[in-house]
Amino acid sequence: MDQVTEKNRSIAFAAVPKVDIEIGPRGSLELLSQREIDALTVGARHDEIQDLFRRCALAVLNTGNETDDAAAIFDAFADFSIEVVKRTRGLQLRIRNAPASALVEHRMVEGIRQHLFAVLRDVIYIGTEISDALRYDLNTSSGITDAVFQILKHARVMEPGMKPNLVVCWGGHSIGREEYDYTKDVGYQLGLRRLDICTGCGPGAMKGPMKGAFVGHAKQRVSGGRFVGLSEPGIIAAEPPNPIVNHLVILPDIEKRLEAFVRLGHGIVVFPGGAGTAEEILYLMGILLDPANSDLELPVVFTGPADSADYFAELDRFLKLLFGDAVRDKYRVIIDDAAEVGRYMSGAMKDVRRVRRRSGDAYYFNWLLQVPQEHQVPFDVTHASVAALRLDRDMSAAQLAVQARRVFSAIVTGNVKDNGIRQIQKHGPFTLHADREMTDALDRLLQSFIAQGRMRLLGEYTPCYEVVAAN
């Protein structure tokens, strides 16, 4: 990394004051088993689980300090520590050198407190239960799906008696004011129709729909609305939970996070975004194009303000190149009409309910959705693994979906994840290989993201990749 960029990273947090505090939970997690306490204090996996909890906790406490450079956050708060302390009056967290912005008048902001204990809940559960090979076979598709279900069940985000009403909203954390305001307008229209919202929990297009829906719910006097945020350890530092989220869930990796979205959600709205949004779209299209899912109902809308029309035209062009014209049947594009998005999704919920009733599938978890195992297996992003990826027109649609999703997953890792940023600093950009037609299309799409400022929240963007035409 050049000296100017390094200096800017250091300056970004130079003025952030730090505090020490002890806090306890309210209404949950007062009691932990000895096994759960051991996971954070002693034992063979203690260091791994404790480090995971520390990094996710720091991300939550850093909510409101705008940056998507995870490495900069961890460097600036290298002296941050958090430990579980067992008191006679119950569980306490002893925190040292945390961002002072998490406190107001010497008390932690209640939303941040709740998110912090949600992180503790999920990290302990993943570290003690989901990692148990005797209980969950994470080498099989059904075992992975069961693990996703159990994490969501443990977090109590599923509502068995509720009719389909959860809309997943995807989109970039780095978007302009016009696009952000439009996401709020769409959220408002969804909220007026009593629909709940699920996003990746961060800022930008993840926050706007929740903020709008919150107002819509208030007008309709809806109480107990769900604002579900799904994150994972690698991305949470760059996309800390926004304050509207009232159900935060940490999944072990991006693949399980993506599966949680499509299993929980009853419809999906996609706003403009960058590499992460493209990864989500490719994952979704790979699933919806699978013949095994042809009878399922999962409405998808691509939408944005008038100035976003070119963004969706470019994305539409790329998807048709990968998958052919059939992909166009899997989503509807609605430009600059938030009310129409609301009407469409509200009507589609009735279709989802009808199909689920006919098939016998649960309203709260889409068990019958078939997710290919290639989409479920975690992709370890390294220079070698990325160089081994190929995009070739001779591949099947299923193969292209997996390979293309991993390409964008690598770019997200290099852009905002701590381990990816450090890999790029040490070894230079990732190398992406594709045939000539795919190379031109991929490079064109990525260049449009860069030109529109969608790759990074702050500062000038230096690509973490290079696209090379395969021989």
N, C-alpha and C positions, 0 to 999 in steps of 0.2 A: 504494500500500500504506500502511496506517495506521502511525503511529509505534510503537505497541506491537508489532505484528507485525514491523516492521523491526528493532526492538531485540532481539526474541527470536531472529531470524535471526542477528544479529551475535553474541549471547551464546552461541549453540549451539556455536560453534567457538572461542570466545575462549581456552579453556583447553587447546586441542590443541597440544602442542609440535611443532616441526618439526625435520627433520634433513637433512643432505647425505650422499650416498653414491654410490659407483660400483659397478655390478654387471655381471656378464657372464652369458650363458646357459650352461646345462648340457645338452649332448646335442643341441642344435638351434640354428639361426640363427647359428652361429659365422661362417658364410660368407654374405655377401650380394653380389649382383652390383653392378657400378658403377651401373647404372640404379637399383637399389633404394636404394643409399646416397645417390645424387643426389636421390631423392624426398624424403629427410629433411634434405638439406643445401643443395641448390641447385636451380635450374630453375624453370620457370614455375609449377608447382603446389606448390612447396616450402612456401609459407606455409600453404596450405590443408591439406596432408597433415600438416605439423608441428603445426598447431593441433588437428587431429582426434586425432592421437596424444597430444598433451599432455592433452586433456580426458579421453580414455578411460583414459590411464595414471593420472591423478589419481583417477579413480573407483575403479580397482582398488586403489590405495594407500590409499584411504579406507575400505576394507572393515572393518566392525566399528564404525564411528562412525555411529550410527543417525540418519539423516535422509533424507527423500525430497524435499528442496528443493534441486534441482540448482543454482539460482542462488545459494543461500547457500553451497554448497560452493565454487563458482568465485570468489565474492567473497572468502571467507575465505582462499583460497589463491591470490590474485591474483599473488603473487610466486613461485609454483611454476614450475619449469622442468625440462625433461628433453631431453637431446640425445644423439644417437648419436655415439660417438667410435670411430674406427677405430684400433685398436692393433696392433702387430706380433704380439701374443699373441691377437688376435681382437677381436671386437666388444664394446664396453662401452657402458653407459648411464650418463651423468653426470646425477645427479638433485640438485636444489637445492630446499630448503624443502618437503619431503614430509612427510606425517603421520608422526610418530614411532611411531605404533601399528603401522606396517608392519614394524618391527624388533623383534627380541628379542636382547638382549645384543649389540647393535651389528651384528647380521646380519639380513638381510631374511628374513621368514618364507618358507619354500620354496614353499608354495602360492601366495603372492602373487607371488613371483618368476616362477613358471611362468605365471601369468595375465598378468603384465606382458609377457612375451615372446610370449604368444599374441596379445595386442593388437597388438604390433609386427608380428608375422607377418601378421595380417589387414589391418591398416591399409595396410601396404606393398603387399600383394597387390591389395587393392581399388583403391589409388591408382595402381598401375602397370599392372596387367593387366586387371582388370574394367572400368576406365574407358576402356580402349582401344577406340574405336568400330570399328576395323578387325577386331577379334577378337570382340567381343560387341555384337550389335545389341540394345540395351536398349529399343528401340521396338517390339519384337515379343515375343509371349508366349513363343515357343520360346527366344528369345535370353535373356530374363530367367531362365527355368528353367535354362538351361545355365549362366548365371552363378552361380545358387544352387548348382548341382551342383559347379561348379569350386571355389567357396569352401569347401564342405564337404569336397571331395576334398583340397584343399590343406591343410586342417586335420587330415586323417586321422581323421575321426570315423566313417567308414563302414566296416563289416566285411563284405566280400563273401561270405565263407564261413559267416557266422553265420545261424542260423535266426531268423525274426522274434521279437524279445523286447524291443523298446524301447518303453516306455510314456511318452508325453508327459503331464506333469502341469501343468495350468494352475490359477491361483488367485491371490488377492490377496497383496500384500506387507504390507498392513495388516489383520491378522486377530487375533482374541482367542486366549487361551491354550487354550481348549477346542478351537477349530477347528485350531489349530496342532498340538496333541497328536494330533488325529484324523488329520491329514495324515501324521504319523509312523507311526501305526498302519497306515494304508493302505500306506505305503511299505514297512513291515516285512513285510506280507503279500505284497506284490509281490516283495520281495527273497527271501523264503523260497521263492518259486516261480521263482527264478533269473532274474527279469526285471530289465532295466536301466532307468534313469530319465533322462528329458530334461525340463528345465524352462527357464524364463526366466532362471535362474541366480541370482536375488536371494534376499532373505529371505522369511519367512512361508511361504506355501504353495508357494513354489519351493524352499525349503530343507528343510522337514519331510519330504517324501517321500524325498528323497535320504538324509537322516539315518536314517530308518527302514529303507530298503532296504539301507543300508550294514551295519546290524546283522543284517538277514536274510541278506545275503551271507556275513557272517562265520560265522553259525551253520551255513550250508551249505558253508562252506569254498570259496566262490566266489572265485577270484582273477581280477584283470583286469576287474572289473565296470565298466561305463561309466556315468558320471554327467555327462551332456552339458548344458552351459549355453549357450543361444543368446541373444545380446543385440544391441543396436544402439547407435550413438553417442548418440542422443537420450535413451535411457532408462538407460544404464549408470550414470550418476552417482547416480540415484535408487534404482537396484537393483544395487549392486555385487555381483560374484560371491561366493557363499557358499563357505566353505572345503571343502565336500564335492566341488564341481565339479572333475573331473579332465580334462575336455575342454571348453575355452572357445572359442567361435567368435563373432566380431563380424561381423554382416551389415550392409550399407550403410544399410538403412532398415527400418522396421517391416513393410513389405509383403514384403520378401525374408525377413525373420525369420519371419513367419507361414508363408510358403511352405516354408521349411526345416523347420519343425515338422511339417507335414503330409506332406512328402516323406520325411523321416527316420523318423517314428513309425509304429508298427504298431497302436497303440491310444492313446486319449486319455482321461484322467481329469480332470474339472473339479471343483475345490473352490470354495467361496465366495470371492468377490472383488469388486472394484469396477468402475470404468469400463474398465480394461485387460482384465479377464477378460471383460466383456461384448463388447468389441471382438473378442477372440479367438473367442468363441462365434459371433458374427454372421458372421465370416469363414468359420468352419467350416461353419455351417448353409447359407450361400450356396453353398458348394462341394458339400456332400452332397445338396442339393436339386436340383442340376443333373442333368437326365436323362442327360447324358453319363457320369455317375459312378454310375449305378444298379447296375452289376454289380460295383463294387468293395467290398472288405471293409475297413472302418475302424471298429472298435467304439468307442463313446463312452459314458462313464458320468459322470453328475453325482452327486456324493456329498458328504456332510458329516455332522457329528454331529446328534443329535436337535434341538438348538436351531436348526439351519440349515434345517429343513424349510420355514419360511415364506419364507426367501430363495429357495429353488428353486421354491416355488409361485408367487412373484411373477415370477421369471424365466420360468417355464413359461408363465404367462399372457401375458407380453409377446411371447414367441416365437410363440405361437399367433395372437396378434393380427396380427403381421407376416406370418406365412407360412401360416397355416391349420393345421388339425389334422394335416396330413401331416407336419409337422415333428416331431411326437411319436414318429414311427417311427425317427428318426435318433439317438436317445439313450435311455439307460435311467437312471432315477433310483434310487439306492440310498441310503437314509438310515440312518446309525448302524450300519453293518455292514461293517467293514473287511475281515473275512475273506471276505465274499461278493464284494466288489470284487476281491479277489485271485483267488478261484475263477473269477469271470466272465472276467477278463482273461486268465488262464492258459488257459482253454478257448478263448477267442476267438483266441489266437495260433495255434492249430491251424487255425482257419478261415482266417485271413489267409494262412498258409503254403499251404493247399490252393488258395485262389483265385489266389495269385501263381504257383504252379506251373502251374495250368491256363491262365492267361493269358500265361505266359512273362515276367511282369514281375520285375524284380530284387527281392530281399529287402531290400537296403540303401538303395534309393531308389525311391520310388513314381512311376515315369515315366508310368504310364498314367493317373494322376489328372489330370483336366482342371481347371485353375485359370483362370477367366475373366480376360482381360487387365485388366478394370476393377478387379480385386482386386490386380493386380500393379503397377499404375502408382502411384508415390509420390504421396501427397496432401499438398500443401504447405499447412500450417495457417496461415491468416491470418484476420483478421476478415472480409475480403471473401469468401474461399473458404468459410468456415463459414456465413456469411449466405446463400450461394447454395445450400446444401444444403436438400433438401426431403424430408419423409416424408409420403407421401400414399397412402391406401388404394387408389387407382386404379392405382398402380404395380405392375409385375410383381414376383414374389418376388425375382428376380435384381436388379432395380433397387433394391428396398427393402434387400436385403442390403448392397449397395455403399454406399448413402446412410447407412444406420444405422451401419455399421462406421465410416464417416468421422466421423459425429457423435461416437461414443465416442472415436475417435482424437483428435479436437479437445479433448475433455475431459481426456484423459490428458496431452496437450501442455500445456494450461493449468494442470493440477494439479502436475506434477512436472518437466517438461522446462524447461531453462534459457530457451530462446527463447520458449516459451509463457508462462512466468511473467512474463518481461519485457514481452511484448505486453500481458498483462492489466494489469500495473502502469501501462503507458502509455496504453492505450486503453479499459480497462474490460472487462467480461465479453463473451465470444462470444455471439452471438444465434443460437439454433437455431429453425428454422421447421418446423412440421408442421401437418397438418389437426387439427381439434378432437379427434377420437378419439385420434389418435396423440400429440397434445400432452399430453392427460391421462395416457395410459399411460406416456409417456416421463418426464414429471414425477414420476409416482408411483414409478416404478422408481428414478430418481435420488434422490428424497427418502428412499427406503428405504435406499439405500447410505449416504447422509449420516447418517441416524439410527443406523445400525449401525456407524458409524465406519470405513467402508471406503474413503473417498476420500483420506485422508492419514494418514501414520504418526504424526506428532506435531502437537500444537496444534489449536486450533479451526479447522474448515474453513469457508472463505468460498467459495461457488460461483464458478467461473470462467466461468459460462454463465448465460443466461436463456432459458427456453423460451417461444416466442411462437406463438400460433395463426395460421396463414396465412389470408389473406383468401380 
